[in-house]
Amino acid sequence: MDRRTLNRSEVPGTKVQYRRIQNKNFFQPLSNTVQMVNISKSGACIITYNNLKRGEIILLRIVFPDGKKLKLKGFIRWNSSDTEVPGYLVGVQFYPFGTSSNYNPIKALEYLRNISGQELEKFIPPESEDLFSQNTLN
């Protein structure tokens, strides 16, 4: 049963690398490029050749086909060794977005909203004449 509520977008040609964030080996190199299955504003599904464990913290470096580059922190939400795909399917949940150094950048959230159709719609109030077109106060 799929409990996700956000739209996922497939973005062919996106390049993803990751690095485990561990206190004992902070300067671990980025992985080889891996495939991204889909992405939303809250997370991504990638295919890795290493079995990343649930709860591990990683840094994703994502390069989209339009040239936009994002670095996002997240943690492994789930993993699966799918027989149809060589390697492991890994679900990454992004850390929250905000202005503190502990958060992912707000600009990244705006970009992710645009590619996954989750952009915020700007409220435009109706014109005042439309509000009172029917006089019901007689």
N, CA, C and O of each residue as an XYZ file, in Angstrom:
552
protein
N       0.835     -1.179      0.000
C       0.000      0.000      0.000
C       0.882      1.244      0.000
O       1.767      1.382      0.844
N       0.648      2.117     -0.914
C       1.421      3.352     -1.033
C       0.760      4.434     -0.188
O      -0.356      4.858     -0.488
N       1.447      4.888      0.876
C       0.876      5.886      1.781
C       1.326      7.296      1.444
O       0.979      8.236      2.159
N       2.076      7.462      0.393
C       2.585      8.789      0.045
C       1.461      9.672     -0.475
O       0.543      9.209     -1.153
N       1.555     10.951     -0.143
C       0.510     11.881     -0.566
C       1.011     12.907     -1.572
O       0.200     13.597     -2.189
N       2.315     13.028     -1.754
C       2.868     14.027     -2.667
C       3.157     13.418     -4.032
O       3.510     12.243     -4.139
N       3.005     14.225     -5.063
C       3.330     13.780     -6.415
C       4.821     13.526     -6.540
O       5.639     14.277     -6.010
N       5.163     12.463     -7.244
C       6.553     12.192     -7.559
C       6.767     12.482     -9.031
O       5.901     12.224     -9.868
N       7.933     13.021     -9.328
C       8.261     13.332    -10.714
C       9.453     12.504    -11.143
O      10.440     12.383    -10.418
N       9.346     11.939    -12.325
C      10.496     11.294    -12.942
C      11.187     12.359    -13.774
O      10.548     13.039    -14.577
N      12.485     12.504    -13.584
C      13.244     13.507    -14.329
C      14.405     12.785    -15.015
O      15.508     12.729    -14.473
N      14.155     12.228    -16.216
C      15.208     11.493    -16.920
C      16.438     12.365    -17.147
O      16.325     13.560    -17.420
N      17.600     11.757    -17.031
C      18.845     12.481    -17.254
C      19.405     13.150    -16.013
O      20.454     13.792    -16.074
N      18.720     13.009    -14.888
C      19.210     13.590    -13.639
C      20.349     12.734    -13.105
O      20.264     11.506    -13.086
N      21.420     13.400    -12.670
C      22.581     12.694    -12.119
C      22.607     12.892    -10.609
O      22.440     14.007    -10.114
N      22.820     11.798     -9.883
C      22.823     11.850     -8.424
C      24.076     11.170     -7.895
O      24.463     10.091     -8.344
N      24.691     11.828     -6.935
C      25.771     11.224     -6.157
C      25.402     11.415     -4.693
O      24.645     12.325     -4.354
N      25.930     10.568     -3.831
C      25.625     10.707     -2.409
C      26.875     10.442     -1.581
O      27.854      9.858     -2.043
N      26.794     10.896     -0.347
C      27.867     10.661      0.619
C      27.197     10.396      1.958
O      26.287     11.116      2.368
N      27.660      9.359      2.627
C      27.193      9.108      3.989
C      27.788     10.177      4.898
O      28.962     10.526      4.773
N      26.981     10.687      5.801
C      27.472     11.671      6.766
C      27.645     10.950      8.091
O      26.681     10.570      8.755
N      28.916     10.776      8.450
C      29.243     10.075      9.687
C      30.250     10.914     10.459
O      31.115     11.558      9.865
N      30.136     10.907     11.769
C      31.059     11.689     12.591
C      32.498     11.210     12.469
O      33.424     12.022     12.476
N      32.695      9.909     12.358
C      34.058      9.388     12.356
C      34.786      9.591     11.029
O      36.016      9.609     11.010
N      34.064      9.743      9.924
C      34.720      9.906      8.631
C      33.990     10.993      7.848
O      33.326     10.711      6.850
N      34.118     12.229      8.305
C      33.351     13.339      7.754
C      33.661     13.607      6.285
O      32.772     14.019      5.539
N      34.893     13.384      5.857
C      35.296     13.736      4.496
C      35.237     12.546      3.550
O      36.126     12.366      2.717
N      34.219     11.754      3.672
C      34.029     10.617      2.778
C      33.724     11.143      1.374
O      32.960     12.097      1.229
N      34.311     10.534      0.339
C      34.060     11.020     -1.030
C      32.637     10.709     -1.480
O      31.957      9.853     -0.915
N      32.208     11.429     -2.511
C      30.902     11.161     -3.111
C      30.931      9.815     -3.832
O      31.982      9.365     -4.288
N      29.788      9.194     -3.927
C      29.655      7.927     -4.645
C      29.802      8.158     -6.141
O      29.857      9.296     -6.607
N      29.863      7.068     -6.878
C      29.706      7.165     -8.327
C      28.287      7.643     -8.607
O      27.428      7.601     -7.726
N      28.044      8.093     -9.822
C      26.706      8.550    -10.189
C      25.728      7.380    -10.143
O      26.006      6.295    -10.656
N      24.569      7.626     -9.512
C      23.524      6.608     -9.422
C      22.262      7.146    -10.089
O      22.161      8.339    -10.374
N      21.320      6.273    -10.331
C      20.084      6.645    -11.021
C      19.035      7.112    -10.020
O      18.866      6.518     -8.955
N      18.335      8.183    -10.377
C      17.198      8.632     -9.587
C      15.928      8.092    -10.241
O      15.720      8.274    -11.441
N      15.088      7.437     -9.461
C      13.830      6.896     -9.970
C      12.777      7.997    -10.018
O      12.105      8.183    -11.032
N      12.642      8.729     -8.902
C      11.691      9.840     -8.849
C      12.049     10.769     -7.702
O      12.898     10.457     -6.867
N      11.375     11.930     -7.679
C      11.669     12.937     -6.663
C      10.405     13.746     -6.381
O       9.561     13.934     -7.257
N      10.293     14.216     -5.151
C       9.233     15.151     -4.768
C       9.872     16.186     -3.851
O      11.084     16.164     -3.637
N       9.072     17.084     -3.316
C       9.639     18.091     -2.425
C      10.017     17.504     -1.066
O      10.699     18.163     -0.281
N       9.588     16.286     -0.781
C       9.906     15.695      0.516
C      10.945     14.585      0.461
O      11.458     14.172      1.500
N      11.265     14.091     -0.742
C      12.232     13.009     -0.805
C      12.468     12.511     -2.215
O      11.942     13.053     -3.187
N      13.277     11.458     -2.300
C      13.630     10.890     -3.599
C      13.809      9.388     -3.466
O      14.073      8.867     -2.382
N      13.663      8.713     -4.577
C      13.976      7.292     -4.664
C      15.149      7.160     -5.618
O      15.093      7.638     -6.751
N      16.221      6.506     -5.156
C      17.411      6.313     -5.982
C      17.769      4.831     -6.013
O      17.312      4.049     -5.179
N      18.589      4.464     -6.983
C      19.109      3.100     -7.071
C      20.592      3.163     -6.728
O      21.354      3.885     -7.371
N      20.997      2.403     -5.711
C      22.400      2.397     -5.294
C      22.981      0.996     -5.446
O      22.254      0.018     -5.619
N      24.287      0.925     -5.377
C      24.961     -0.376     -5.403
C      25.420     -0.774     -4.014
O      25.939     -1.872     -3.815
N      25.229      0.127     -3.042
C      25.535     -0.161     -1.640
C      24.229     -0.234     -0.871
O      23.288      0.511     -1.147
N      24.181     -1.132      0.088
C      22.981     -1.258      0.904
C      23.019     -0.202      2.002
O      23.635     -0.410      3.047
N      22.367      0.920      1.766
C      22.296      1.973      2.774
C      21.240      1.577      3.800
O      20.138      1.158      3.445
N      21.587      1.714      5.059
C      20.698      1.256      6.120
C      19.683      2.321      6.522
O      19.962      3.519      6.486
N      18.518      1.859      6.899
C      17.453      2.759      7.343
C      17.973      3.632      8.491
O      18.580      3.133      9.438
N      17.726      4.937      8.389
C      18.162      5.876      9.417
C      19.499      6.536      9.130
O      19.831      7.545      9.752
N      20.282      5.985      8.191
C      21.568      6.609      7.856
C      21.335      7.998      7.278
O      20.379      8.222      6.536
N      22.219      8.928      7.625
C      22.127     10.297      7.119
C      23.043     10.413      5.908
O      24.195      9.980      5.941
N      22.514     11.006      4.833
C      23.322     11.176      3.626
C      23.169     12.594      3.081
O      22.214     13.309      3.385
N      24.134     12.960      2.276
C      24.088     14.207      1.515
C      23.951     13.815      0.052
O      24.772     13.059     -0.468
N      22.924     14.321     -0.613
C      22.725     14.061     -2.040
C      23.215     15.257     -2.838
O      22.944     16.405     -2.484
N      23.931     14.985     -3.906
C      24.311     16.015     -4.881
C      23.553     15.666     -6.148
O      23.816     14.639     -6.774
N      22.611     16.523     -6.525
C      21.720     16.248     -7.654
C      21.973     17.275     -8.746
O      21.978     18.478     -8.489
N      22.183     16.790     -9.973
C      22.338     17.678    -11.129
C      21.215     17.345    -12.108
O      21.155     16.246    -12.660
N      20.327     18.318    -12.311
C      19.180     18.135    -13.193
C      19.573     18.417    -14.642
O      20.565     19.105    -14.885
N      18.812     17.897    -15.609
C      19.145     18.103    -17.028
C      19.228     19.571    -17.436
O      19.931     19.903    -18.390
N      18.518     20.459    -16.725
C      18.585     21.889    -17.058
C      19.824     22.565    -16.475
O      20.001     23.773    -16.630
N      20.689     21.784    -15.798
C      21.918     22.330    -15.231
C      21.811     22.736    -13.774
O      22.830     23.025    -13.146
N      20.612     22.768    -13.218
C      20.419     23.137    -11.811
C      21.048     22.083    -10.916
O      20.849     20.884    -11.111
N      21.824     22.553     -9.914
C      22.492     21.650     -8.976
C      21.947     21.894     -7.575
O      21.822     23.036     -7.133
N      21.625     20.805     -6.885
C      21.161     20.891     -5.504
C      21.988     19.974     -4.625
O      22.368     18.877     -5.036
N      22.263     20.429     -3.413
C      22.838     19.574     -2.375
C      21.810     19.514     -1.264
O      21.438     20.538     -0.691
N      21.349     18.299     -0.963
C      20.287     18.117      0.018
C      20.662     17.048      1.035
O      21.149     15.975      0.677
N      20.428     17.354      2.305
C      20.614     16.364      3.362
C      19.313     15.607      3.557
O      18.221     16.159      3.423
N      19.457     14.338      3.875
C      18.289     13.526      4.151
C      18.691     12.275      4.902
O      19.858     12.084      5.243
N      17.720     11.437      5.151
C      18.024     10.166      5.800
C      17.298      9.044      5.071
O      16.284      9.260      4.407
N      17.839      7.854      5.213
C      17.276      6.688      4.532
C      15.992      6.291      5.253
O      16.002      5.951      6.436
N      14.908      6.342      4.524
C      13.591      6.010      5.077
C      13.292      4.527      4.881
O      12.703      3.879      5.746
N      13.708      4.002      3.728
C      13.493      2.590      3.439
C      14.489      2.130      2.381
O      15.067      2.946      1.663
N      14.685      0.819      2.290
C      15.495      0.250      1.214
C      14.949     -1.120      0.848
O      14.273     -1.774      1.641
N      15.256     -1.534     -0.369
C      14.733     -2.797     -0.864
C      15.667     -3.331     -1.937
O      16.152     -2.580     -2.783
N      15.912     -4.629     -1.893
C      16.658     -5.239     -2.995
C      15.624     -5.817     -3.954
O      15.110     -6.917     -3.752
N      15.339     -5.065     -4.981
C      14.324     -5.418     -5.973
C      14.972     -6.316     -7.016
O      16.038     -5.990     -7.538
N      14.345     -7.435     -7.322
C      14.935     -8.374     -8.272
C      14.933     -7.847     -9.702
O      15.710     -8.317    -10.533
N      14.062     -6.869    -10.002
C      14.002     -6.323    -11.359
C      15.086     -5.284    -11.617
O      15.400     -4.986    -12.769
N      15.654     -4.737    -10.560
C      16.647     -3.671    -10.683
C      17.944     -4.145    -10.043
O      17.929     -4.591     -8.896
N      19.070     -4.063    -10.755
C      20.331     -4.424    -10.103
C      20.674     -3.383     -9.040
O      20.654     -2.184     -9.314
N      20.985     -3.834     -7.847
C      21.302     -2.917     -6.757
C      20.145     -2.808     -5.785
O      19.355     -3.739     -5.626
N      20.058     -1.666     -5.142
C      19.059     -1.434     -4.098
C      18.216     -0.207     -4.420
O      18.748      0.829     -4.817
N      16.916     -0.322     -4.251
C      16.040      0.847     -4.292
C      16.090      1.472     -2.903
O      15.905      0.782     -1.900
N      16.340      2.772     -2.846
C      16.499      3.455     -1.565
C      15.605      4.691     -1.537
O      15.651      5.523     -2.444
N      14.798      4.801     -0.493
C      13.961      5.978     -0.292
C      14.641      6.943      0.656
O      14.983      6.579      1.782
N      14.839      8.173      0.206
C      15.487      9.207      1.015
C      14.442     10.256      1.379
O      13.767     10.796      0.502
N      14.311     10.541      2.663
C      13.446     11.636      3.102
C      14.337     12.839      3.379
O      15.285     12.752      4.159
N      14.025     13.964      2.734
C      14.832     15.167      2.915
C      14.621     15.758      4.299
O      13.532     15.678      4.869
N      15.696     16.357      4.832
C      15.574     17.150      6.054
C      14.672     18.336      5.754
O      14.459     18.664      4.587
N      14.139     18.982      6.779
C      13.301     20.168      6.549
C      14.066     21.272      5.823
O      15.297     21.284      5.796
N      13.317     22.187      5.243
C      13.882     23.330      4.532
C      13.734     24.567      5.411
O      12.701     24.764      6.052
N      14.769     25.393      5.435
C      14.725     26.604      6.250
C      15.987     27.416      6.086
O      16.760     27.199      5.153
N      16.198     28.361      7.000
C      17.336     29.276      6.875
C      18.501     28.912      7.780
O      19.594     29.448      7.598
N      18.316     28.036      8.731
C      19.402     27.622      9.622
C      20.333     26.656      8.892
O      19.947     26.036      7.901
N      21.555     26.536      9.390
C      22.524     25.636      8.747
C      22.126     24.168      8.886
O      22.646     23.319      8.162
N      21.222     23.864      9.796
C      20.756     22.482      9.958
C      19.702     22.088      8.933
O      19.317     20.921      8.855
N      19.235     23.045      8.150
C      18.160     22.810      7.193
C      18.686     22.795      5.763
O      19.774     23.291      5.472
N      17.880     22.212      4.881
C      18.142     22.326      3.448
C      17.710     23.723      3.004
O      16.818     24.315      3.610
N      18.342     24.258      1.941
C      18.026     25.633      1.520
C      16.609     25.791      0.958
O      16.102     24.917      0.255
N      15.990     26.921      1.282
C      14.642     27.246      0.796
C      14.603     27.274     -0.732
O      13.620     26.835     -1.329
N      15.659     27.784     -1.372
C      15.700     27.845     -2.846
C      15.556     26.447     -3.447
O      14.945     26.281     -4.503
N      16.119     25.442     -2.772
C      15.988     24.065     -3.256
C      14.533     23.608     -3.189
O      14.047     22.932     -4.095
N      13.842     23.979     -2.115
C      12.428     23.628     -1.983
C      11.605     24.255     -3.103
O      10.731     23.603     -3.675
N      11.883     25.510     -3.415
C      11.154     26.188     -4.493
C      11.354     25.465     -5.823
O      10.404     25.285     -6.585
N      12.586     25.054     -6.099
C      12.872     24.336     -7.342
C      12.127     22.995     -7.366
O      11.519     22.638     -8.374
N      12.177     22.258     -6.253
C      11.510     20.958     -6.191
C      10.000     21.093     -6.344
O       9.361     20.243     -6.965
N       9.434     22.136     -5.793
C       7.994     22.362     -5.958
C       7.647     22.575     -7.422
O       6.628     22.078     -7.902
N       8.480     23.304     -8.124
C       8.211     23.583     -9.538
C       8.285     22.333    -10.397
O       7.435     22.132    -11.264
N       9.288     21.488    -10.173
C       9.415     20.311    -11.039
C       8.393     19.238    -10.717
O       8.079     18.407    -11.569
N       7.869     19.244     -9.494
C       6.911     18.197     -9.143
C       5.473     18.700     -9.124
O       4.578     18.010     -8.636
N       5.250     19.911     -9.658
C       3.894     20.434     -9.747
C       3.288     20.777     -8.402
O       2.067     20.758     -8.249
N       4.128     21.093     -7.419
C       3.636     21.394     -6.080
C       3.923     22.841     -5.697
O       4.044     23.176     -4.519
N       4.031     23.694     -6.722
C       4.305     25.094     -6.427
C       3.115     25.714     -5.710
O       1.971     25.302     -5.899
N       3.402     26.695     -4.898
C       2.335     27.402     -4.200
C       1.658     28.345     -5.172
O       2.322     29.079     -5.904
N       0.363     28.324     -5.178
C      -0.363     29.235     -6.050
C      -0.512     30.568     -5.334
O      -0.835     30.617     -4.147
N      -0.278     31.623     -6.055
C      -0.433     32.953     -5.486
C      -1.918     33.288     -5.462
O      -2.605     33.161     -6.476
N      -2.407     33.713     -4.310
C      -3.817     34.060     -4.178
C      -4.067     35.413     -4.814
O      -3.422     36.406     -4.477
N      -5.008     35.435     -5.733
C      -5.412     36.687     -6.378
C      -6.875     36.900     -6.025
O      -7.740     36.155     -6.486
N      -7.161     37.922     -5.204
C      -8.554     38.125     -4.805
C      -9.404     38.542     -5.996
O      -8.918     39.211     -6.908
N     -10.669     38.149     -5.986
C     -11.548     38.571     -7.078
C     -11.756     40.081     -7.016
O     -11.606     40.699     -5.962
N     -12.097     40.652     -8.144
C     -12.319     42.097     -8.176
C     -13.552     42.427     -7.340
O     -14.488     41.633     -7.256
N     -13.541     43.603     -6.726
C     -14.605     43.972     -5.791
C     -15.986     43.953     -6.438
O     -16.971     43.647     -5.767
N     -16.079     44.272     -7.724
C     -17.392     44.264     -8.374
C     -17.952     42.853     -8.472
O     -19.169     42.670     -8.454
N     -17.071     41.840     -8.576
C     -17.539     40.460     -8.619
C     -18.090     40.026     -7.265
O     -19.026     39.229     -7.199
N     -17.509     40.552     -6.181
C     -17.957     40.169     -4.853
C     -19.379     40.639     -4.571
O     -20.124     39.986     -3.840
N     -19.746     41.766     -5.150
C     -21.041     42.350     -4.846
C     -21.946     42.420     -6.074
O     -22.811     43.292     -6.158
N     -21.756     41.525     -7.007
C     -22.553     41.574     -8.233
C     -24.024     41.261     -7.972
O     -24.904     41.747     -8.682
N     -24.282     40.450     -6.954
C     -25.672     40.175     -6.599
C     -25.986     40.929     -5.315
O     -25.339     40.722     -4.289
N     -26.960     41.784     -5.377
C     -27.318     42.564     -4.201
C     -28.319     41.767     -3.374
O     -29.507     41.724     -3.693
N     -27.827     41.137     -2.311
C     -28.691     40.305     -1.472
C     -29.080     41.011     -0.179
O     -29.713     40.404      0.684
N     -28.713     42.283     -0.030
C     -28.996     42.988      1.218
C     -30.238     43.858      1.134
O     -30.406     44.726      1.990
N     -31.111     43.682      0.164
C     -32.303     44.538      0.005
C     -33.244     44.422      1.146
O     -34.286     45.077      1.156
